[in-house]
Amino acid sequence: MGRQAIFDAATSYFENADIPMVGTVFPGRPIVVDEEDYDLQMSQGLFEDVSSIDGSSAVLIVNIPTGHRQRQTITGRAFEDDSYIHNMVLELFFANVSGDGVAAQRDHNAVCDAIVAAIRADPLLGQPPVVWSAGEFKPVDVEQREPFTNSDGLVIFIPAVIRFDVYEWLTGQGV
């Protein structure tokens, strides 16, 4: 299986998780630019698919910045019993066109809560046997970044990242 299988499993799961206000889930960043430009570039597609009654919309990007493989038992060189632990980061690009910071924060909180609930609802991310466990052995962390507005001050952006671990269980001959 491996890293790409986990990317595919997570992307598929979050595409079908019915998370409010999330219109698109990307399996990695669709464009590569510096961080400041990235938020503004991502906003181009935010309002095309989904929006709340308060004018909020979001996209989600699946990332696996780090991972490690760990032996679980001493089984000899010919047979393996390992875990591959992928440290998953979901980037949330959130925007609100109402100009109301409180309404934007309320919607942002609803999106983050729905993402955490989706992770906790299915520890296999709908993909057994690819995913052995997701979001179970360490906390699911949500980090909201500093809100900002676009140049005319009419769109409120609230980026966030959601971190959790996804485990593969690797067993067998020479895995």
C-alpha positions in Angstrom: 0.0 0.0 0.0 2.0 3.1 1.2 1.9 6.8 1.1 -0.1 7.3 -2.2 -2.8 4.8 -1.0 -3.2 6.8 2.2 -3.5 10.1 0.1 -6.1 8.5 -2.1 -8.1 7.0 0.9 -8.1 10.3 2.8 -9.0 12.4 -0.2 -11.9 10.0 -1.1 -13.1 9.9 2.5 -13.2 13.7 3.0 -14.8 14.3 -0.5 -17.7 12.1 0.6 -17.9 13.2 4.3 -20.5 15.9 3.6 -18.5 18.5 5.6 -20.5 21.7 5.5 -19.2 24.6 3.4 -16.3 22.4 1.9 -16.7 22.4 -1.8 -13.5 20.8 -3.0 -10.9 18.4 -1.5 -7.5 18.3 -3.1 -4.9 15.5 -2.7 -2.1 18.0 -2.3 -1.7 21.6 -3.2 -3.0 22.2 -6.7 -0.7 25.2 -7.3 2.8 26.0 -5.9 3.4 29.6 -4.9 4.6 31.4 -1.8 2.4 31.2 1.3 0.9 34.7 1.1 -0.1 34.4 -2.5 -1.4 30.9 -1.9 -4.3 32.0 0.3 -5.4 34.6 -2.3 -5.0 32.1 -5.2 -7.1 29.5 -3.4 -9.8 32.1 -2.8 -10.5 32.1 -6.5 -12.3 28.8 -6.3 -13.8 29.0 -2.9 -17.2 30.3 -3.7 -17.9 28.2 -6.8 -19.3 25.1 -5.1 -20.6 25.6 -1.6 -21.5 28.5 0.6 -23.3 28.9 3.9 -26.2 31.4 4.4 -23.6 33.7 6.0 -21.4 33.6 2.9 -18.7 31.1 4.0 -17.0 28.5 1.9 -13.9 26.4 2.2 -11.5 24.0 0.4 -9.6 21.2 2.1 -6.1 20.0 1.1 -4.8 16.6 2.1 -1.1 16.5 3.0 1.3 14.0 4.6 4.3 16.0 5.6 6.0 13.3 7.6 5.7 9.6 8.3 7.7 6.8 9.7 7.7 3.0 9.7 8.1 1.2 12.9 8.6 -2.5 13.8 6.0 -3.8 16.2 7.4 -7.2 17.0 10.7 -9.1 16.5 9.6 -11.6 13.9 12.8 -12.3 12.0 14.0 -10.8 8.8 11.7 -12.7 6.5 8.4 -11.7 8.1 7.4 -8.2 9.1 4.9 -6.8 11.6 5.3 -3.1 11.1 3.2 0.1 11.4 3.6 2.9 8.9 2.5 6.0 10.7 1.5 8.9 8.4 1.3 12.3 10.1 -1.6 13.8 8.1 -2.3 17.5 7.9 -5.5 18.9 6.4 -5.1 22.5 5.3 -8.4 24.4 5.5 -8.7 27.4 3.3 -11.8 29.2 4.5 -13.3 32.5 3.3 -16.4 34.6 4.1 -17.9 37.4 2.0 -20.4 38.8 4.6 -17.8 41.1 6.2 -19.1 39.9 9.6 -16.1 38.6 11.6 -18.3 36.9 14.2 -20.4 35.1 11.5 -17.2 34.0 9.8 -15.7 32.7 13.0 -19.0 30.8 13.8 -18.9 29.1 10.3 -15.2 28.4 10.6 -15.8 26.7 13.9 -18.6 24.6 12.4 -16.3 23.4 9.6 -13.5 22.5 12.0 -15.9 20.7 14.3 -17.4 18.7 11.3 -13.9 17.7 10.1 -12.9 16.4 13.6 -16.3 14.6 13.9 -15.7 13.0 10.5 -12.2 11.8 11.5 -13.6 10.3 14.8 -16.7 8.8 13.1 -14.7 6.3 11.0 -11.2 5.4 12.2 -10.7 3.4 8.9 -11.6 6.5 6.8 -13.9 4.2 4.9 -10.9 2.4 3.4 -10.1 -1.0 5.1 -7.6 -2.6 4.7 -5.6 0.5 3.5 -6.2 2.4 6.7 -5.8 0.5 10.0 -6.5 3.5 12.3 -6.9 7.3 12.0 -7.2 9.9 14.7 -7.2 7.4 17.5 -3.9 7.1 19.4 -2.9 10.8 19.5 -5.1 13.9 19.6 -6.7 15.4 16.6 -5.3 18.9 16.7 -7.0 21.9 15.1 -4.8 25.0 14.7 -6.6 28.2 13.5 -4.3 30.7 11.9 -4.7 34.4 12.1 -7.7 35.8 10.2 -7.0 38.4 7.5 -8.9 40.2 4.7 -8.2 40.7 1.0 -6.9 44.1 -0.3 -10.4 45.7 -0.4 -11.3 44.3 3.1 -14.5 42.6 1.9 -13.5 38.9 2.2 -12.5 37.4 5.6 -10.0 34.5 5.4 -9.4 32.2 8.3 -6.9 29.5 7.4 -6.4 26.4 9.7 -4.7 23.1 9.8 -6.0 19.8 11.3 -3.4 17.3 12.3 -3.8 13.6 13.1 -2.1 10.3 12.5 -3.1 7.6 10.0 -1.7 4.1 10.6 -1.1 1.3 8.1 -0.5 -2.2 9.5 2.0 -4.0 7.4 2.4 -7.8 7.9 3.6 -10.6 5.8 6.5 -11.9 3.9 8.9 -9.2 2.9 6.4 -6.3 3.0 
